Amino acid sequence: MKAVVLVGGEGTRLRPLTYSTPKQMLPIVERPMIERVLEHLGSYGVDEAVLSLQYLPDAFMSAYPDDVAAGVRLTYASEPHPLDTAGAVRFAAAQADVEETFVVVNGDVLTDLDLDALVAFHRAHGAEGTIRLYPVDDPSRFGVVTTDPDGRVLEFIEKPPADAAPTNLINAGTYVFEPSFLERVPLGERVSIERVTFPAMAADGRLFAMAEPSYWLDTGTPDAYLQANFDLLDGTRPGAPCPGAERDERGVWNQGAAAIDGEVTGPSYLGRDVVVEHDASVEGSVLGAGSVVRSGAQVRGSVVMAGALLEHGAIVEGSILGAGARIGAECGVRRGSVIGFGVELEPGRTVAGERVPG
C-alpha cells in the first residue's frame, strides 16, 4: 500500500527552530519525527510513501539520499506553489502513480492507530474515503465530525463552542481513499479537503468515519512537542524511545552518556557523550548527544538538543533548546521558551516564554 504524507507546513508555532528545519525533521528523542511517522506506517504494510513537500523541501531529500526512511521507500512531490490539503494530496498522488486504495497522514501527527482496522472499516463500508476520528476533552479547538449509526459522515463543524459541540470526536488527520477521490480534485489547483472535498463527498454519501481511541498527538506547539518526547520516556507509548537505549531503575534511558556526576531522575533520556557535572541536576528531560550540563545547572521538563551547553548555575525548565545552543552562567530559561539552533544567551539573562532566534 502507498501513503501520502503531508509535510508542507511551515511550523510557525515552533519557530525559531522551524526557520531552518521543517517541523517533521525535528527530533523526538533524537530521532526525526518523520521517521517515527513512517515507521508506524511501515508496520502496517505501507511500503512506499510520497512526501508532499512545499516548505524547505531539500531538508528531506538531503536527509534520505537513498530515498528510504524507516524502511519505507520515498517519493517526493514538491509543490510549485501552496495547494492546500486536497490539492497537495492530488499532486502527490499523481507523482507517485497512485492507482489503488491509499492512505493519507499528516507528518506532524504521532499516533498508535490500528491502521489495519481503519482500512478494514473503509472496505467493509464500500467507502470512497474514510476519516479516523479521535475523542478529545475539549473539541472547541478542532473540527468535529458527526456520523450516522453506520459511520456515514453527516457534517463537519469547525471549532464549535465547547457547550454546543454535538460530539467530542474530531478529524484526526488520517484518511483512507479510493483512487476515485483524486477525480474530485483538479490537478495543480488549491483546494481544501476539509472545506471543499469532504463536504462534497459527505453530500454524495461516500464519506465514512471511524472513531479510534489509541494514542494521538498533534505536535505543532512547544507544549505538544515536549509531550511527544516525554510520552516516549514515561511509558505512555510502549518500548524504548530509541534503538539501543537502556533504562535503569530510576527510569533514566541511557544511550551511552560520557560522564554523569550530577543527579539525574527519570523519566529522562541521556544521549551519547552527554556530560552532567557534579552538583548539576536533570529531571524529566531529554539531553541530546554531546550536550553538557555544568555544575550547579538545572534542567527540568525540557528537551535539550544535541551539542547544547548549560553553563554553571543556568536553569532551564519546560523549554526547548535547539542543537548547539549555549546558555550562559546563571541564565534562567523559563517555561514555554524556545531557543534556536546555535543561540548564545549571555550570562545572567532570563527569558520566560520567549522565542529566541539565532
Residue pairs with C-beta under 8 A, 6 or more apart in sequence:
1 44
1 45
1 46
1 47
1 100
1 101
1 102
1 103
1 119
2 46
2 47
2 48
2 49
2 50
2 96
2 98
2 100
2 102
2 103
3 41
3 46
3 48
3 49
3 50
3 102
3 103
3 104
3 105
4 49
4 50
4 52
4 88
4 89
4 92
4 93
4 96
4 98
4 102
4 103
4 104
4 105
5 34
5 37
5 38
5 41
5 49
5 50
5 51
5 52
5 104
5 105
5 106
5 107
6 52
6 85
6 88
6 89
6 104
6 105
6 106
6 107
7 22
7 24
7 34
7 51
7 52
7 53
7 60
7 107
7 108
8 52
8 53
8 54
8 55
8 79
8 82
8 88
9 23
9 54
9 55
9 108
10 18
10 55
11 17
11 18
11 22
11 23
11 55
11 108
11 220
12 18
13 220
13 221
13 222
14 23
14 26
14 220
14 221
14 222
14 225
14 338
15 338
15 355
15 357
16 322
16 338
16 340
16 341
16 343
16 355
16 356
16 357
16 358
17 26
17 320
17 322
17 338
17 340
17 341
18 26
19 340
19 357
20 56
20 341
21 56
21 59
21 341
22 55
22 56
22 59
22 60
23 33
23 107
23 108
23 219
23 220
24 32
24 33
24 34
24 37
24 60
24 107
24 108
25 32
25 33
25 34
25 59
25 60
25 63
26 32
26 33
26 225
27 33
27 288
27 305
27 306
28 36
28 110
28 219
28 225
28 228
28 229
28 232
29 229
29 232
29 233
29 241
29 242
29 269
29 286
30 242
30 255
30 269
30 271
30 286
30 288
30 289
30 306
31 242
32 63
33 107
33 108
33 110
33 219
33 228
34 51
34 60
34 69
34 107
35 69
35 70
36 70
36 110
37 105
37 107
37 109
37 110
38 49
38 69
38 70
38 71
38 72
39 70
39 71
39 72
40 110
40 111
40 112
40 113
40 115
41 49
41 72
41 103
41 105
41 115
42 70
42 71
42 72
44 115
44 116
45 116
46 72
46 103
46 115
47 72
47 73
48 72
48 73
48 74
48 75
48 96
49 72
49 73
49 74
49 75
50 74
50 75
50 76
50 77
50 92
50 93
50 95
50 96
50 98
51 60
51 74
51 75
51 76
51 77
51 92
51 107
52 77
52 79
52 88
52 89
52 91
52 92
53 60
53 76
53 77
53 78
53 79
54 78
54 79
54 82
54 83
54 88
57 76
57 78
60 74
60 76
61 76
63 69
64 74
67 73
67 74
67 75
68 74
75 95
75 96
76 95
77 88
77 91
77 92
77 94
77 95
77 96
79 87
79 88
79 91
80 188
81 190
82 190
83 90
83 91
83 188
83 189
83 190
83 191
84 190
84 191
84 192
84 193
85 191
85 192
85 193
85 194
86 184
86 185
86 191
86 192
86 193
86 196
86 197
87 185
87 188
87 189
87 190
87 191
89 104
89 177
89 181
89 182
89 185
89 193
90 182
90 185
90 186
90 187
90 191
91 187
91 188
93 102
93 179
93 182
94 182
94 187
98 179
98 182
99 179
100 179
101 119
101 122
101 123
101 176
101 177
101 178
101 179
102 176
102 177
102 179
103 115
103 119
103 174
103 175
103 176
103 177
104 174
104 175
104 176
104 177
105 173
105 174
105 175
106 173
106 174
106 218
108 218
108 219
108 220
109 172
109 173
109 174
109 216
109 217
109 218
109 219
110 215
110 216
110 217
110 219
110 228
111 172
111 174
111 214
111 215
111 216
111 217
112 214
112 215
112 216
112 237
113 132
113 172
113 174
113 212
113 214
113 216
114 212
114 214
115 174
117 210
117 212
118 130
118 132
118 174
118 176
118 210
118 212
119 176
121 130
121 151
121 208
121 210
122 129
122 130
122 176
122 208
122 210
125 150
125 151
125 152
125 208
127 176
127 178
127 206
127 207
127 208
128 177
128 178
128 180
128 181
128 201
128 204
128 206
128 207
129 175
129 176
129 177
129 178
129 181
129 198
129 201
129 206
129 207
129 208
130 175
130 176
130 177
130 207
130 208
130 209
130 210
131 145
131 153
131 171
131 172
131 174
131 175
131 198
131 207
131 208
131 209
131 210
132 172
132 173
132 174
132 175
132 209
132 210
132 212
133 145
133 147
133 169
133 170
133 171
133 172
133 209
133 210
133 211
133 212
134 169
134 170
134 172
134 211
134 212
134 213
134 216
135 168
135 169
135 170
135 211
135 213
136 142
136 168
136 170
137 168
138 162
139 160
139 162
139 165
139 167
139 168
139 169
139 170
140 159
140 160
140 161
140 162
140 165
141 159
142 159
142 170
142 171
143 156
143 157
143 158
143 159
143 170
143 171
143 194
144 156
144 157
144 160
144 165
144 166
144 167
144 168
144 169
144 170
144 171
145 153
145 155
145 156
145 157
145 167
145 169
145 170
145 171
145 209
146 153
146 154
146 155
146 157
146 166
146 167
147 153
147 154
147 208
147 209
148 154
150 208
151 208
151 209
151 210
152 202
152 205
152 207
152 208
153 198
153 201
153 202
153 207
153 208
153 209
154 202
155 202
156 171
156 194
156 198
156 199
156 202
157 165
157 166
158 194
160 166
169 209
169 211
171 194
172 212
172 216
173 218
181 197
181 201
184 197
184 200
184 201
185 191
185 197
191 197
198 207
201 207
215 231
215 236
215 237
217 224
217 227
217 228
217 231
218 224
219 225
219 228
222 319
222 320
222 336
222 338
223 336
225 303
225 320
226 301
226 302
226 303
226 318
226 320
229 241
229 269
229 286
229 303
230 236
230 267
230 284
230 301
231 237
232 241
233 241
233 251
233 253
233 266
233 267
233 268
233 269
233 284
233 286
234 251
234 267
235 267
240 246
240 247
240 253
241 253
241 269
242 253
242 255
242 269
244 255
244 256
245 253
245 254
245 255
245 269
246 253
246 254
247 253
247 254
247 266
248 254
248 266
250 264
250 265
250 266
251 265
251 266
251 267
251 268
252 264
252 265
252 266
252 267
252 268
252 269
252 270
253 266
253 267
253 268
253 269
253 270
254 269
254 270
255 269
255 270
255 271
255 272
255 289
256 271
256 272
256 273
257 270
257 271
257 272
257 273
257 274
257 275
257 276
257 287
258 272
258 273
258 274
258 275
259 275
259 276
259 277
260 270
260 274
260 275
260 276
261 276
261 277
261 278
261 280
262 276
262 277
262 278
262 279
262 280
262 281
262 282
262 293
262 295
263 280
263 281
263 282
264 270
264 276
264 281
264 282
264 283
265 281
265 282
265 283
265 284
266 284
267 284
268 282
268 283
268 284
268 285
268 286
268 287
269 285
269 286
269 287
270 276
270 282
270 287
271 286
271 287
271 288
271 289
271 290
271 291
271 306
272 289
272 290
273 289
273 290
274 287
274 288
274 289
274 290
274 291
274 292
274 293
275 291
275 292
275 293
276 282
276 287
276 293
277 292
277 293
277 294
277 295
277 297
278 295
279 295
279 296
280 293
280 294
280 295
280 296
280 297
280 298
280 310
281 297
281 298
281 299
281 300
282 293
282 298
282 299
282 300
283 298
283 299
283 300
283 301
284 300
284 301
285 299
285 300
285 301
285 302
285 303
285 304
286 302
286 303
286 304
287 293
287 299
287 304
288 303
288 304
288 305
288 306
288 307
288 308
288 323
289 306
289 307
290 306
290 307
291 304
291 305
291 306
291 307
291 308
291 309
292 308
292 309
292 310
293 299
293 304
293 310
294 309
294 310
294 311
294 312
294 313
294 314
294 329
295 312
296 312
296 313
297 310
297 311
297 312
297 313
297 314
297 315
297 316
297 327
298 314
298 315
298 316
298 317
299 310
299 316
299 317
300 315
300 316
300 317
300 318
301 317
301 318
301 335
302 316
302 317
302 318
302 319
302 320
302 321
302 333
303 319
303 320
303 321
304 310
304 316
304 321
304 325
305 320
305 321
305 322
305 323
305 324
305 325
305 341
306 323
306 324
307 323
307 324
308 321
308 322
308 323
308 324
308 325
308 326
308 327
309 325
309 326
309 327
310 316
310 327
310 331
311 326
311 327
311 328
311 329
311 330
311 331
311 347
312 329
312 330
313 329
313 330
314 327
314 328
314 329
314 330
314 331
314 332
314 333
315 331
315 332
315 333
316 327
316 333
317 333
317 334
317 335
318 334
318 335
318 336
318 337
319 333
319 334
319 335
319 336
319 337
319 338
319 339
320 337
320 338
320 339
321 327
321 333
321 339
322 338
322 339
322 340
322 341
322 342
322 343
322 358
323 341
323 342
324 341
324 342
325 339
325 340
325 341
325 342
325 343
325 344
325 345
326 342
326 343
326 344
326 345
327 333
327 339
327 345
328 344
328 345
328 346
328 347
328 348
328 349
329 347
329 348
330 347
330 348
331 345
331 346
331 347
331 348
331 349
331 350
331 351
332 349
332 350
332 351
332 352
333 339
333 345
333 350
333 351
334 350
334 351
334 352
334 353
335 352
335 353
336 352
336 353
336 354
337 351
337 352
337 353
337 354
337 355
337 356
338 354
338 355
338 356
339 345
339 351
339 356
340 355
340 356
340 357
340 358
341 358
342 358
343 356
343 357
343 358
345 351
345 356
